[in-house]
Amino acid sequence: MSDNGSSRSAITLGPVDVPKAPDVLARELRERILSGELEEGAALPAERELVKQTQMSRATVREALRILEVQNLVRVRAGRAGGAFVVRPTTASMASSVGMMIRGRRIKLADLMETREALEPFCAELAATNRTRDELAVLERANDEIADPQADLGQFLEANLNWHVGVAVAGHNELLIGFMTALSQAIYAGTENAAFVDDKVRAVTVRAHKSITNAIRDKDGEAAGRRMRRHVHSYAAAALQVDQRDSITVDD
């Protein structure tokens, strides 16, 4: 008996993490949204009805809805015809989340460039296979803006951003579109430096983009991927030289 008692008394328990009521309700609603049970644009029950159905307080219901709103899964509208309406995740919301992670974790420019080298050649291959006439026109319009000798640094970088995102969009892979949008925006911020984006860099960028666009137009995936790989590698090498010299960062 003493041995058994000693064995039982030796057992210890740590703190038990009990989910808060708003988190429980938010999780339940989130699963129904992500599973498709609640469709895009569908109105959730009114607060009063949610209180009645869940037997939770109005404060708990409001906090759960606030959690979902922050996660871009519901849109809350005020007024007589207002309420909480289901929003499906989009590439824009994904890009926003990845962008916040990049800034919040202070991801280095070198890591951003390394990631782009890993992903963007494949994006170019997909674009060559899947692009539409309209998507090709977006790339060509961006190329014209990049080549404009009157464009200032901000205009050049904006056009450059539009071209890189346009390549991802032309590939028709939603995950890559969202990720490349965030990545391109962060690289834009990290290379907004006149010491790097000089006339030589602009000229090289113009030639590289036109060459890649031609391969995408010709639906030559192998050439598009190869040319993109060479372009992003050389761009990264040049940018990182300036980064080491001038301490370029991706933070405001």
C-alpha positions as CSV (number, residue, x, y, z in Angstrom):
1,M,0.0,0.0,0.0
2,S,2.8,2.4,0.9
3,D,4.5,1.7,-2.5
4,N,1.3,2.4,-4.4
5,G,0.7,5.6,-2.4
6,S,4.3,6.7,-3.0
7,S,3.9,6.1,-6.8
8,R,0.7,8.1,-7.0
9,S,2.2,11.0,-5.1
10,A,5.2,11.2,-7.4
11,I,2.9,12.1,-10.4
12,T,2.9,15.8,-11.2
13,L,0.8,17.8,-13.6
14,G,1.7,21.0,-15.4
15,P,-0.6,23.9,-16.1
16,V,-3.6,22.9,-18.3
17,D,-4.1,25.3,-21.2
18,V,-7.9,25.7,-21.5
19,P,-9.0,27.5,-24.7
20,K,-10.8,30.8,-24.1
21,A,-14.5,30.9,-25.2
22,P,-14.0,33.3,-28.0
23,D,-11.2,31.1,-29.5
24,V,-13.5,28.1,-29.3
25,L,-16.3,29.8,-31.1
26,A,-13.9,31.4,-33.7
27,R,-12.4,28.0,-34.4
28,E,-15.8,26.4,-34.9
29,L,-16.9,29.1,-37.4
30,R,-13.5,29.1,-39.1
31,E,-13.7,25.4,-39.8
32,R,-17.2,25.8,-41.3
33,I,-15.9,28.6,-43.5
34,L,-12.8,26.8,-44.7
35,S,-14.7,23.5,-45.3
36,G,-17.1,25.4,-47.6
37,E,-20.1,24.8,-45.4
38,L,-20.5,28.6,-45.1
39,E,-20.1,30.0,-48.6
40,E,-18.5,33.3,-49.8
41,G,-20.8,36.2,-49.0
42,A,-23.1,34.2,-46.7
43,A,-24.3,36.2,-43.7
44,L,-23.6,34.7,-40.3
45,P,-26.4,34.7,-37.8
46,A,-26.9,38.0,-36.0
47,E,-25.1,38.5,-32.7
48,R,-28.3,38.0,-30.7
49,E,-28.9,34.7,-32.6
50,L,-25.3,33.5,-32.0
51,V,-25.7,34.3,-28.3
52,K,-28.9,32.3,-28.2
53,Q,-27.5,29.3,-30.2
54,T,-24.1,29.0,-28.4
55,Q,-25.3,30.1,-24.9
56,M,-22.2,32.4,-24.8
57,S,-22.1,36.0,-23.8
58,R,-22.5,38.8,-26.3
59,A,-18.9,39.9,-25.5
60,T,-17.6,36.4,-26.3
61,V,-19.5,36.4,-29.7
62,R,-18.1,39.8,-30.6
63,E,-14.6,38.8,-29.7
64,A,-14.9,35.6,-31.8
65,L,-16.1,37.7,-34.8
66,R,-13.3,40.1,-34.3
67,I,-10.8,37.3,-34.4
68,L,-12.3,36.1,-37.7
69,E,-12.2,39.6,-39.1
70,V,-8.5,40.0,-38.3
71,Q,-8.0,36.6,-40.1
72,N,-9.8,38.0,-43.2
73,L,-12.5,35.3,-42.9
74,V,-15.4,37.6,-42.2
75,R,-16.2,41.2,-43.2
76,V,-18.3,43.1,-40.6
77,R,-20.6,45.8,-41.8
78,A,-22.4,48.2,-39.5
79,G,-25.9,49.5,-40.0
80,R,-29.4,48.1,-40.4
81,A,-28.4,45.8,-43.2
82,G,-25.1,45.0,-41.6
83,G,-23.7,42.0,-39.9
84,A,-20.8,39.5,-40.4
85,F,-20.4,38.1,-43.9
86,V,-18.1,35.2,-45.0
87,V,-15.0,36.1,-46.9
88,R,-13.0,33.3,-48.5
89,P,-9.2,33.5,-48.3
90,T,-7.6,35.2,-51.4
91,T,-4.1,35.6,-52.8
92,A,-4.2,39.2,-51.6
93,S,-4.9,38.1,-48.0
94,M,-2.1,35.5,-48.3
95,A,0.3,38.1,-49.6
96,S,-0.6,40.4,-46.7
97,S,0.1,37.7,-44.1
98,V,3.4,36.7,-45.7
99,G,4.4,40.3,-46.0
100,M,3.7,40.9,-42.3
101,M,5.8,37.8,-41.5
102,I,8.7,39.1,-43.6
103,R,8.6,42.4,-41.9
104,G,7.9,41.1,-38.4
105,R,10.7,38.6,-38.5
106,R,13.0,41.1,-40.2
107,I,13.8,38.7,-43.0
108,K,17.1,39.6,-44.6
109,L,17.3,40.7,-48.2
110,A,19.7,37.9,-48.9
111,D,17.1,35.4,-47.8
112,L,14.4,37.1,-49.9
113,M,16.7,36.9,-52.9
114,E,17.5,33.3,-52.2
115,T,13.8,32.4,-52.0
116,R,13.1,34.2,-55.3
117,E,15.9,32.3,-57.0
118,A,14.3,29.0,-55.9
119,L,10.7,29.9,-57.0
120,E,10.7,32.4,-59.8
121,P,12.2,30.3,-62.6
122,F,9.4,27.8,-62.1
123,C,6.9,30.7,-62.2
124,A,8.3,31.6,-65.6
125,E,7.9,28.0,-66.8
126,L,4.3,28.0,-65.7
127,A,3.7,31.4,-67.3
128,A,5.0,30.1,-70.6
129,T,2.5,27.2,-70.4
130,N,-0.5,28.9,-69.0
131,R,-0.4,32.6,-70.0
132,T,-3.3,34.3,-71.7
133,R,-3.1,37.0,-74.3
134,D,-4.2,39.6,-71.7
135,E,-1.6,38.4,-69.2
136,L,1.1,38.7,-71.9
137,A,-0.1,42.2,-72.5
138,V,0.4,43.1,-68.8
139,L,4.1,41.9,-69.0
140,E,4.7,43.9,-72.2
141,R,3.2,47.0,-70.8
142,A,5.4,46.7,-67.7
143,N,8.4,46.2,-69.9
144,D,7.6,49.5,-71.7
145,E,7.3,51.3,-68.4
146,I,10.6,49.7,-67.1
147,A,12.4,50.9,-70.3
148,D,11.0,54.5,-70.0
149,P,14.1,56.7,-69.6
150,Q,12.0,59.4,-67.9
151,A,10.8,57.0,-65.2
152,D,12.2,57.9,-61.7
153,L,13.3,55.3,-59.2
154,G,9.9,54.7,-57.7
155,Q,8.3,54.3,-61.2
156,F,10.9,51.9,-62.3
157,L,10.6,49.8,-59.2
158,E,6.8,49.8,-59.4
159,A,6.9,48.6,-63.1
160,N,9.5,46.0,-62.1
161,L,7.2,44.8,-59.3
162,N,4.2,44.6,-61.7
163,W,6.3,42.6,-64.2
164,H,7.4,40.0,-61.6
165,V,3.9,39.7,-60.1
166,G,2.6,39.5,-63.6
167,V,4.8,36.5,-64.3
168,A,3.4,34.7,-61.3
169,V,-0.2,35.6,-62.2
170,A,0.3,34.2,-65.7
171,G,1.3,30.9,-64.2
172,H,-2.2,30.5,-62.6
173,N,-1.0,29.0,-59.4
174,E,-2.7,30.8,-56.5
175,L,-0.2,29.9,-53.9
176,L,2.7,31.1,-56.0
177,I,0.8,34.3,-56.9
178,G,0.3,35.1,-53.2
179,F,3.8,34.3,-52.1
180,M,5.5,36.0,-55.1
181,T,3.4,39.1,-54.5
182,A,4.6,39.4,-50.9
183,L,8.2,38.5,-51.9
184,S,8.3,41.0,-54.8
185,Q,6.9,43.8,-52.6
186,A,9.6,43.1,-49.9
187,I,12.4,43.1,-52.5
188,Y,11.0,46.3,-53.9
189,A,11.4,47.9,-50.4
190,G,14.8,46.4,-50.0
191,T,16.3,47.6,-53.3
192,E,14.8,51.2,-53.3
193,N,18.3,52.6,-53.4
194,A,19.6,54.8,-56.2
195,A,23.1,53.6,-55.5
196,F,22.0,50.2,-56.7
197,V,19.4,50.9,-59.4
198,D,21.6,52.9,-61.7
199,D,21.5,53.2,-65.5
200,K,23.4,49.9,-65.9
201,V,21.1,47.9,-63.7
202,R,18.1,49.4,-65.5
203,A,19.5,48.5,-69.0
204,V,20.3,44.9,-67.9
205,T,16.8,44.6,-66.4
206,V,15.2,45.8,-69.6
207,R,17.1,43.3,-71.7
208,A,16.4,40.4,-69.3
209,H,12.7,41.1,-69.0
210,K,12.2,41.3,-72.7
211,S,14.1,38.1,-73.3
212,I,12.0,36.2,-70.6
213,T,8.8,37.8,-72.0
214,N,9.7,36.6,-75.5
215,A,10.1,33.0,-74.2
216,I,6.7,33.3,-72.4
217,R,5.1,34.6,-75.6
218,D,6.6,31.7,-77.5
219,K,5.4,29.2,-74.8
220,D,9.0,28.0,-74.4
221,G,9.0,27.0,-70.7
222,E,12.5,25.7,-70.7
223,A,13.9,29.0,-72.1
224,A,11.7,31.1,-69.8
225,G,12.9,29.2,-66.7
226,R,16.6,29.3,-67.7
227,R,16.5,33.0,-68.6
228,M,14.7,33.9,-65.4
229,R,17.1,31.9,-63.3
230,R,20.1,33.8,-64.8
231,H,18.3,37.1,-64.4
232,V,17.3,36.7,-60.7
233,H,20.7,35.3,-59.8
234,S,22.6,38.2,-61.3
235,Y,20.2,40.8,-59.9
236,A,20.5,39.2,-56.4
237,A,24.3,39.2,-56.6
238,A,24.4,42.9,-57.5
239,A,21.9,43.9,-54.9
240,L,23.6,42.0,-52.2
241,Q,26.9,43.7,-52.9
242,V,25.2,47.1,-52.4
243,D,23.4,45.6,-49.3
244,Q,26.7,44.7,-47.7
245,R,28.1,48.1,-48.5
246,D,25.2,50.3,-47.6
247,S,23.2,48.1,-45.3
248,I,20.0,48.0,-47.3
249,T,17.1,46.5,-45.3
250,V,13.5,45.5,-46.0
251,D,12.2,47.7,-43.1
252,D,10.7,51.2,-43.4
